[in-house]
Amino acid sequence: MSINVRIPTILRSYTGDQSQVTAEGATLTEVIDSLETSFPGIKARVVDEDGKLRRFVNIYVAEEDVRFADGLATKTPDGAQVSIIPAVAGGA
């Protein structure tokens, strides 16, 4: 299944400065593994040593936050849009 993945500016050094790339997979885990195959090093920026989504990384599948879905087991239907978004912290 072909999945479109939107890459944030901070991770574009891994994708040759591409803002959107294509990956394969029926679940988010498979999509991230596909990204790692094509763009070595990117997975470690998204997933921690325990295989969990990093605390300050948000991922959306078709505009749904995967933290409120099935996490890394979230299904990624063919043609789905996956967005990786670094969390923004701060305040006044």
SEZADREN-963607 format. One record per residue: residue in one letter; chain; residue number from 1; x, y, z of N, C-alpha, C in turn. Coordinates in steps of 0.02 Angstrom, whole numbers, m for minus. Example, Ala and Ser with C-alpha at 12.3 -4.5 7.8 and 13.67 -1.06 7.14 Angstrom:
! SEZADREN-963607
+-----+-------+-----+--------+--------+--------+--------+--------+--------+--------+--------+--------+
: res : chain :   n :    n.u :    n.v :    n.w :   ca.u :   ca.v :   ca.w :    c.u :    c.v :    c.w :
+-----+-------+-----+--------+--------+--------+--------+--------+--------+--------+--------+--------+
:   A :     A :   1 :    660 :   m284 :    390 :    615 :   m225 :    390 :    660 :   m165 :    390 :
:   S :     A :   2 :    642 :   m112 :    354 :    684 :    m53 :    357 :    645 :      2 :    394 :
+-----+-------+-----+--------+--------+--------+--------+--------+--------+--------+--------+--------+
//
This chain:
! SEZADREN-963607
+-----+-------+-----+--------+--------+--------+--------+--------+--------+--------+--------+--------+
: res : chain :   n :    n.u :    n.v :    n.w :   ca.u :   ca.v :   ca.w :    c.u :    c.v :    c.w :
+-----+-------+-----+--------+--------+--------+--------+--------+--------+--------+--------+--------+
:   M :     A :   1 :     41 :    m59 :      0 :      0 :      0 :      0 :     44 :     62 :      0 :
:   S :     A :   2 :     29 :    108 :    m43 :     68 :    169 :    m49 :     39 :    223 :     m2 :
:   I :     A :   3 :     82 :    249 :     41 :     62 :    298 :     91 :    103 :    362 :     80 :
:   N :     A :   4 :     70 :    419 :     79 :    104 :    483 :     75 :    121 :    507 :    145 :
:   V :     A :   5 :    184 :    524 :    157 :    206 :    545 :    223 :    233 :    617 :    218 :
:   R :     A :   6 :    204 :    661 :    258 :    226 :    730 :    262 :    282 :    734 :    314 :
:   I :     A :   7 :    338 :    763 :    294 :    398 :    765 :    335 :    409 :    836 :    361 :
:   P :     A :   8 :    416 :    844 :    427 :    428 :    912 :    453 :    498 :    936 :    435 :
:   T :     A :   9 :    508 :   1000 :    436 :    572 :   1031 :    417 :    630 :   1000 :    456 :
:   I :     A :  10 :    621 :    987 :    519 :    676 :    962 :    561 :    700 :    892 :    540 :
:   L :     A :  11 :    659 :    854 :    505 :    678 :    786 :    483 :    696 :    783 :    409 :
:   R :     A :  12 :    692 :    837 :    374 :    705 :    836 :    301 :    776 :    822 :    282 :
:   S :     A :  13 :    822 :    829 :    330 :    892 :    812 :    315 :    898 :    737 :    300 :
:   Y :     A :  14 :    851 :    697 :    326 :    851 :    625 :    313 :    820 :    608 :    245 :
:   T :     A :  15 :    778 :    652 :    219 :    741 :    638 :    158 :    767 :    678 :     98 :
:   G :     A :  16 :    828 :    703 :    103 :    854 :    743 :     48 :    815 :    807 :     38 :
:   D :     A :  17 :    790 :    836 :     92 :    752 :    899 :     94 :    683 :    892 :     62 :
:   Q :     A :  18 :    658 :    831 :     55 :    591 :    822 :     29 :    539 :    832 :     85 :
:   S :     A :  19 :    487 :    869 :     69 :    435 :    883 :    119 :    382 :    828 :    120 :
:   Q :     A :  20 :    380 :    788 :     68 :    332 :    733 :     64 :    366 :    674 :     29 :
:   V :     A :  21 :    358 :    615 :     58 :    386 :    555 :     29 :    333 :    500 :     28 :
:   T :     A :  22 :    349 :    446 :     m5 :    304 :    389 :     m9 :    334 :    331 :     31 :
:   A :     A :  23 :    291 :    296 :     66 :    312 :    237 :    104 :    260 :    183 :     93 :
:   E :     A :  24 :    275 :    123 :    117 :    230 :     66 :    110 :    212 :     39 :    179 :
:   G :     A :  25 :    153 :     10 :    186 :    134 :    m22 :    248 :     61 :    m18 :    263 :
:   A :     A :  26 :     36 :    m70 :    297 :    m34 :    m74 :    316 :    m47 :    m44 :    385 :
:   T :     A :  27 :      8 :    m34 :    424 :      3 :     m3 :    490 :     57 :     51 :    495 :
:   L :     A :  28 :     49 :     94 :    544 :     98 :    146 :    553 :    168 :    118 :    567 :
:   T :     A :  29 :    172 :     63 :    604 :    237 :     31 :    617 :    270 :     11 :    551 :
:   E :     A :  30 :    232 :    m19 :    506 :    259 :    m39 :    441 :    280 :     21 :    399 :
:   V :     A :  31 :    242 :     75 :    404 :    259 :    136 :    367 :    325 :    165 :    393 :
:   I :     A :  32 :    333 :    167 :    459 :    395 :    193 :    488 :    454 :    148 :    469 :
:   D :     A :  33 :    444 :     83 :    469 :    498 :     37 :    448 :    516 :     48 :    374 :
:   S :     A :  34 :    465 :     61 :    333 :    477 :     75 :    262 :    516 :    141 :    254 :
:   L :     A :  35 :    498 :    191 :    294 :    536 :    254 :    293 :    609 :    242 :    311 :
:   E :     A :  36 :    620 :    201 :    363 :    689 :    187 :    385 :    729 :    153 :    330 :
:   T :     A :  37 :    698 :    109 :    292 :    732 :     75 :    237 :    754 :    125 :    184 :
:   S :     A :  38 :    710 :    172 :    168 :    725 :    222 :    117 :    767 :    280 :    142 :
:   F :     A :  39 :    758 :    296 :    206 :    791 :    355 :    235 :    821 :    337 :    303 :
:   P :     A :  40 :    878 :    301 :    302 :    908 :    277 :    364 :    918 :    332 :    416 :
:   G :     A :  41 :    900 :    316 :    478 :    908 :    362 :    534 :    844 :    398 :    554 :
:   I :     A :  42 :    795 :    399 :    510 :    734 :    436 :    525 :    693 :    403 :    581 :
:   K :     A :  43 :    693 :    337 :    583 :    653 :    301 :    632 :    673 :    319 :    704 :
:   A :     A :  44 :    737 :    326 :    717 :    760 :    342 :    785 :    737 :    411 :    807 :
:   R :     A :  45 :    719 :    454 :    761 :    693 :    520 :    777 :    619 :    519 :    793 :
:   V :     A :  46 :    586 :    465 :    774 :    513 :    460 :    783 :    495 :    411 :    838 :
:   V :     A :  47 :    533 :    356 :    843 :    519 :    302 :    891 :    578 :    296 :    939 :
:   D :     A :  48 :    562 :    285 :   1004 :    616 :    278 :   1053 :    645 :    208 :   1055 :
:   E :     A :  49 :    692 :    196 :   1100 :    727 :    132 :   1105 :    681 :     74 :   1122 :
:   D :     A :  50 :    624 :     90 :   1154 :    575 :     39 :   1172 :    523 :     27 :   1118 :
:   G :     A :  51 :    532 :     60 :   1061 :    485 :     51 :   1006 :    420 :     90 :   1014 :
:   K :     A :  52 :    421 :    141 :   1057 :    361 :    182 :   1067 :    371 :    250 :   1035 :
:   L :     A :  53 :    316 :    281 :   1016 :    318 :    347 :    987 :    351 :    396 :   1036 :
:   R :     A :  54 :    399 :    434 :   1011 :    433 :    483 :   1054 :    383 :    533 :   1082 :
:   R :     A :  55 :    397 :    556 :   1142 :    352 :    600 :   1179 :    335 :    664 :   1142 :
:   F :     A :  56 :    385 :    694 :   1109 :    374 :    758 :   1077 :    364 :    753 :   1001 :
:   V :     A :  57 :    338 :    695 :    979 :    322 :    685 :    909 :    248 :    666 :    905 :
:   N :     A :  58 :    212 :    700 :    863 :    142 :    684 :    851 :    136 :    657 :    780 :
:   I :     A :  59 :     97 :    605 :    771 :     86 :    577 :    705 :     10 :    573 :    694 :
:   Y :     A :  60 :     m9 :    595 :    635 :    m79 :    593 :    616 :    m87 :    549 :    554 :
:   V :     A :  61 :   m138 :    507 :    555 :   m157 :    468 :    496 :   m225 :    494 :    476 :
:   A :     A :  62 :   m228 :    524 :    416 :   m290 :    553 :    392 :   m320 :    601 :    443 :
:   E :     A :  63 :   m278 :    644 :    471 :   m297 :    696 :    518 :   m318 :    671 :    587 :
:   E :     A :  64 :   m307 :    607 :    602 :   m323 :    579 :    667 :   m258 :    566 :    705 :
:   D :     A :  65 :   m252 :    595 :    765 :   m194 :    586 :    808 :   m190 :    512 :    828 :
:   V :     A :  66 :   m135 :    479 :    811 :   m129 :    407 :    825 :   m127 :    392 :    899 :
:   R :     A :  67 :   m111 :    441 :    941 :   m111 :    430 :   1014 :   m182 :    416 :   1038 :
:   F :     A :  68 :   m232 :    439 :   1001 :   m302 :    428 :   1019 :   m333 :    374 :    976 :
:   A :     A :  69 :   m293 :    342 :    935 :   m316 :    286 :    894 :   m282 :    223 :    922 :
:   D :     A :  70 :   m246 :    187 :    879 :   m212 :    126 :    900 :   m136 :    135 :    903 :
:   G :     A :  71 :   m114 :    197 :    912 :    m42 :    209 :    917 :     m6 :    186 :    854 :
:   L :     A :  72 :     50 :    153 :    863 :     89 :    129 :    806 :     55 :     73 :    768 :
:   A :     A :  73 :      3 :     44 :    798 :    m36 :     m9 :    763 :    m93 :     21 :    721 :
:   T :     A :  74 :    m98 :     87 :    718 :   m150 :    119 :    679 :   m145 :     98 :    606 :
:   K :     A :  75 :   m202 :     79 :    577 :   m205 :     58 :    507 :   m190 :    116 :    461 :
:   T :     A :  76 :   m156 :    103 :    407 :   m140 :    153 :    357 :   m165 :    128 :    289 :
:   P :     A :  77 :   m228 :    144 :    273 :   m256 :    121 :    210 :   m219 :    150 :    149 :
:   D :     A :  78 :   m222 :    114 :     95 :   m189 :    136 :     33 :   m209 :    208 :     17 :
:   G :     A :  79 :   m159 :    250 :      3 :   m172 :    319 :    m14 :   m179 :    365 :     46 :
:   A :     A :  80 :   m174 :    338 :    106 :   m181 :    379 :    167 :   m125 :    431 :    171 :
:   Q :     A :  81 :   m141 :    486 :    204 :    m92 :    539 :    217 :    m69 :    531 :    289 :
:   V :     A :  82 :     m4 :    524 :    300 :     25 :    521 :    366 :     65 :    585 :    375 :
:   S :     A :  83 :     54 :    619 :    432 :     91 :    680 :    447 :    130 :    671 :    511 :
:   I :     A :  84 :    194 :    685 :    508 :    238 :    684 :    567 :    246 :    757 :    587 :
:   I :     A :  85 :    228 :    772 :    649 :    229 :    840 :    672 :    265 :    844 :    740 :
:   P :     A :  86 :    320 :    880 :    743 :    353 :    888 :    808 :    309 :    930 :    854 :
:   A :     A :  87 :    304 :    911 :    917 :    264 :    949 :    964 :    298 :   1016 :    977 :
:   V :     A :  88 :    257 :   1066 :    988 :    282 :   1132 :   1004 :    270 :   1146 :   1077 :
:   A :     A :  89 :    323 :   1164 :   1112 :    316 :   1178 :   1184 :    333 :   1252 :   1195 :
:   G :     A :  90 :    311 :   1275 :   1251 :    326 :   1344 :   1268 :    267 :   1376 :   1303 :
:   G :     A :  91 :    272 :   1438 :   1315 :    218 :   1473 :   1347 :    243 :   1539 :   1374 :
:   A :     A :  92 :    198 :   1573 :   1405 :    215 :   1639 :   1431 :    226 :   1637 :   1506 :
+-----+-------+-----+--------+--------+--------+--------+--------+--------+--------+--------+--------+
//
